[in-house]
Amino acid sequence: MRGLGALLLSHNCLSELPEALGALPALTFLTVTHNRLQTLPPALGALSTLQRLDLSQNLLDTLPPEIGGLGSLLELNLASNRLQSLPASLAGLRSLRLLVLHSNLLASVPADLARLPLLTRLDLRDNQLRDLPPELLDAPFVRLQGNPLGEASPDAPSSPVAALIPEMPRLFLTSDLDSFPVTPQGCSVTLACGVRLQFPAGATATPITIRYRLLLPEPGLVPLGPHDALLSHVLELQPHGVAFQQDVGLWLLFTPPQARRCREVVVRTRNDNSWGDLETYLEEEAPQRLWAHCQVPHFSWFLVVSRPVSNACLVPPEGTLLCSSGHPGVKVIFPPGATEEPRRVSMQVVRMAGRELQALLGEPEAAVSPLLCLSQSGPPSFLQPVTVQLPLPSGITGLSLDRSRLHLLYWAPPAATWDDITAQVVLELTHLYARFQVTHFSWYWLWYTTKNCVGGLARKAWERLRLHRVNLIALQRRRDPEQVLLQCLPRNKVDATLRRLLERYRGPEPSDTVEMFEGEEFFAAFERGIDVDADRPDCVEGRICFVFYSHLKNVKEVSFYRGAVPVRVPEEAEAARQRKGADALWMATLPIKLPRLRGSEGPRRGAGLSLAPLNLGDAETGFLTQSNLLSVAGRLGLDWPAVALHLGVSYREVQRIRHEFRDDLDEQIRHMLFSWAERQAGQPGAVGLLVQALEQSDRQDVAEEVRAVLELGRRKYQDSIRRMGLAPKDPALPGSSAPQPPEPAQA
């Protein structure tokens, strides 16, 4: 396979790799995580085009010197192995940017690693490093937590056997299991939902059973800020609150965020009735397969969110300076005496595109600064004023601006309004920045506009920051067009998704662009011309599918509406369909072409009854002739589906009849009634069931007509019995009689 570009071998039981691996000249991505590799073939160093190599979660204790020949390697992950040393040839990886070596047994590392020109992160956490070269100890890109730096070396083990570390048990849970045991030995666990956990040895002092479940992200459960985006389901791990003696590793799969500039991905968890963010590391196992990795001291709820980059610091009584890493011009200066006790302060900054603002205001020269959010722990106010620096709006300088057009806006949740506080503070302007002093924190925003009432405009602009443009698609599976796939996609991912699904699905063009806020829910409903057989949706091979029956040339529509799925979808959809004027709930409508059902081909009109003539009923409850049934059918009209359902006809059967005779209402009614009557042949009480169904369908008039027919038949039957001399001396009249077919009565 000389053209192979990516090779994924994770989660197997491989104990070695073949030498032939080095004969793949086009290979750029190789992952062999969660296997049992103890050694690597020297031929691995021949992969001159390899850019990413992930060998984490194995049993490697050494690396071949040939690994230094991977001249194109950008990322090397060797985490969670048994490495005790590293070859000096690693210094030859001149293209390397990321080197992950955490959770090994390293006692030393080559000092030459500090001289790799492009290296931006060297992860040496949780090793046995007691000493480190000064070049690495002072490097800002090195992570060293969990190492016994500076501690004295313990006595050497008396024998090599004592140095051996037992292999950590590995568990792979299937979807029917929701719990697993953990012993003091520790274990590595992969859940059916894709979550990975690693319990180090000694994490628990006694055996414990861990339970888990994956929850849908309900609004009451998910704590999101105004500019946060949810990227995963909610994972619950139990028992809650049980503290581990060592932190447990947790890996969560998440969906890549739409925007990454000035944003970060973090794992959020609940602790002591409040939600907080954990220190999170991102790991990419394959394209579009991202993991959020963190260490957790105890179990609770966990989810992955994307948020604006957050900077935080601990403010001591002596004062400090807090700067934004994403926007260098944003600073907060804390003077001495601003607080008596140390308090934690965090900062988030959000940008807004100038074109969107100008389109919103209809003003070409309007501009805004980045939106600044400041929060703190402790008392709400500071003892001394705190200085905040914001960059002036884009295109505006302190030498040319018109101060009458400059507005400083303030917003404090949960209020829904932005207040103009320009007259309440002293704005100090430089060439590029505006500085002002405050005593408590919230949201601050600089605006430059000719508008006078800026608060309402700022609220609209703030909502626009949370707005996403999406498209809706409805696609049909080519092999089974009755299966319809409904999706909501970000605008920039529609074309790629359609190309990927083209071989399996077909359908209309995507909807026009729809604007939705972060976290907004929507549901799909179906226009009047299409009916869905959904007593409950059927799950076919893991896919939710519906069976559709069309009425007009097999082309109908799927409509999408804002909001959560209503309890009673048909009524909600009908109300939206009958809208007058603009409807805020309605988002988009897409046509779909439905297949003709098997057996529905061929002429149906004028075909007449498909069933043989019959008499409905029995001797005790009475009979209705074919002509009587035709008379009943002629009077049912549009109420026939209700009568059919009360007769016990399935909803699917009603829909099938509607489809097969979609242009002939009379044929629909006759086919339903005679199909039901044929199934009732020889069954007692059939006529009484028909009368009851008519009454339950509010067709008392037809029910009375049937009773009159039955009474007339009862009298004729008794008269014929008397004429034949078969009547008893004291005939006991039955409670209800029925018409006998004309031929037997005349006999």
Secondary structure, 3 states (H helix, E strand, C coil): CCCCCEEECCCCCCCCCCHHHHHCCCCCEEECCCCCCCCCCHHHHHCCCCCEEECCCCCCCCCCHHHHHCCCCCEEECCCCCCCCCCHHHHHCCCCCEEECCCCCCCCCCHHHHHCCCCCEEECCCCCCCCCCHHHHCCCCEECCCCCCCCCCCCCCCCHHHHCCCCCCEEECCCCCCEEEECCCCEEEECCCCCEEEECCCCCCCCEEEEEEEECCCCCCCCCCCCCEECCCEEEEECECCCCCCCEEEEEEECCCCCCCCEEEEEEEEECCEEEEECCEEEEEECCEEEEEEEECCECEEEEEEEECEEEEEECCCCEEEECCCCCCCEEEECCCCCCCCEEEEEEEECCCHHHHHHHHCCCCCEECCEEEEEECCCCEEEEEEEEEEECCCCCCCCCCCHHHEEEEEECCCCCCCEECHHHCCCEECCCEEEEEEEECCEEEEEECCCCCCHHHHHHHHHHHCEEEEEEEEEEECCCCCCEEEEEEEHHHHHHHHHHHCCCEECCCCCCCEEEECCCCEEEEECCCEEEEEEEEEEECCEEEEEEEECCCCEEEEEEEECCCCCCHHHHHHHHHCCCCCCCCEEEEEEEECCCCCCCCCCCCCCCCCCCCCCEEECCCEEECHHHHHHHHHHHHHHHHHHHHHCCCCHHHHHHHHHHCCCCHHHHHHHHHHHHHHHCCCCCCHHHHHHHHHHHCCCHHHHHHHHHHHHHHHHHHHHHHHHCCCCCCCCCCCCCCCCCCHHHHHC
